[in-house]
């Protein structure tokens, strides 16, 4: 008699135990969707920000190189003009 009651009790107990174990994973799966989308959006924003910073840095370096080149060109032009002016004075 006890054996029959134990079988009747074991089946509902197993069903309840399995459902309790599965429920948190189902709820967790539903909650991770928006979280994953938010993380992906944050990563995209961070990558876009880094790319913009790289472009700004490249533009600044190019501007510095152009500014450094201008005085060198002007200095060469001044050096070539000085001997001509000195010759006129003599």
C-alpha positions in Angstrom: 0.0 0.0 0.0 2.8 2.4 0.9 4.5 1.6 -2.4 1.4 2.7 -4.4 1.1 5.9 -2.5 4.8 6.7 -3.0 4.4 6.3 -6.8 1.4 8.6 -6.8 3.3 11.2 -4.8 6.5 10.8 -6.9 5.0 11.7 -10.2 3.5 15.1 -9.2 6.7 15.8 -7.2 8.9 15.2 -10.2 6.7 17.3 -12.5 6.8 20.2 -10.0 10.5 19.9 -9.5 11.2 19.9 -13.2 9.0 22.9 -13.8 10.7 24.8 -11.0 14.1 24.1 -12.6 13.0 25.1 -16.1 11.1 28.3 -15.1 14.1 30.5 -14.2 15.8 29.7 -17.5 12.7 30.6 -19.5 12.3 33.9 -17.6 16.0 34.6 -18.0 15.8 34.0 -21.7 13.0 36.5 -22.0 14.8 39.1 -20.1 18.2 38.8 -21.9 16.8 39.9 -25.3 16.5 43.6 -24.5 19.7 43.5 -22.4 21.6 42.1 -25.4 20.1 44.7 -27.7 21.2 47.4 -25.3 24.7 46.1 -25.0 25.0 45.8 -28.8 23.8 49.4 -29.2 26.3 50.5 -26.6 29.1 48.7 -28.4 28.1 50.3 -31.7 28.2 53.7 -30.2 31.6 53.1 -28.6 33.0 51.9 -31.9 31.6 55.0 -33.7 33.1 57.3 -31.1 36.5 55.6 -31.5 36.3 55.9 -35.2 35.4 59.6 -35.0 38.3 60.2 -32.6 40.7 58.5 -35.0 39.5 60.6 -37.8 39.9 63.8 -35.8 43.4 62.8 -34.7 44.3 62.1 -38.4 42.9 65.5 -39.4 44.9 67.2 -36.7 48.1 65.5 -37.7 47.5 66.4 -41.3 46.9 70.0 -40.4 50.1 70.1 -38.3 52.1 68.6 -41.1 50.7 71.2 -43.5 51.5 74.0 -41.1 55.0 72.7 -40.7 55.4 72.5 -44.4 54.3 76.1 -45.0 57.0 77.8 -42.9 59.6 75.6 -44.4 58.5 76.7 -47.9 58.4 80.3 -46.9 61.8 80.1 -45.4 63.3 78.7 -48.6 61.6 81.4 -50.6 63.1 84.0 -48.3 66.6 82.5 -48.5 66.4 82.6 -52.3 65.3 86.2 -52.3 68.0 87.5 -49.9 71.0 86.9 -52.2 69.2 88.8 -55.0 68.5 91.7 -52.8 72.1 91.7 -51.5 73.4 91.8 -55.0 71.3 94.9 -55.8 72.6 96.7 -52.8 76.3 96.2 -53.8 
